[in-house]
Amino acid sequence: MTYTYKTQGVCARAIEIEIEDEIVKGAKFNGGCNGNLQGINKLVSGMKIDDVIARLEGIKCGYKDTSCPDQLATALKKIKEEL
């Protein structure tokens, strides 16, 4: 199933996340630093939701209280509540 999460406090505007059996199949960011976000997608694809959350939650971007990786973790926490 594919979920769309509207980000807050980062350059990326949204994340489209594909989940199958609690495994992240892909995470496409709309906006933001293209190369870095493609890298995040490749790194998290095939990982369990809980593992992605554990690795990415709390990462900050410069002076911001959040980051694109942190927003992905936030989105995955919300998706987990729906599963």
Secondary structure, DSSP 8 states (H G I E B T S, - for coil): -EEEEE-SSSS--EEEEEEETTEEEEEEEESS-HHHHHHHHHHHTT-BHHHHHHHHTT---TTSS--HHHHHHHHHHHHHHH-
